[in-house]
Amino acid sequence: GVGSLRVELEDVAGQPLAGYALGDCDPVNGNWLRHVVSWNGSSDLPALAGQPIRMKVEMRSTKLYAFQFAP
């Protein structure tokens, strides 16, 4: 089957950031070399710039080789 991936962004204590929980993440399905992750249709992260965050990745039948935060 096709694999899927979702990402949650959390504060340093491990609590989901509002709007960036697993349930807010638009699932990434299929095989991608490059794909932009989004939450409720938005991939903008300007409110998080300059602060430490944690990233939780939920994967099913897939592999993650790399990730990047880019402007």
Buried (B, 14 or more C-beta within 10 A) or exposed (E): EEBBBBBBBBEEEEEBBEEBBBEBBBBBBEEEEEEEBBBEEEEEBEEBEEEEEBEBBEEEEBEEEEEEEEE
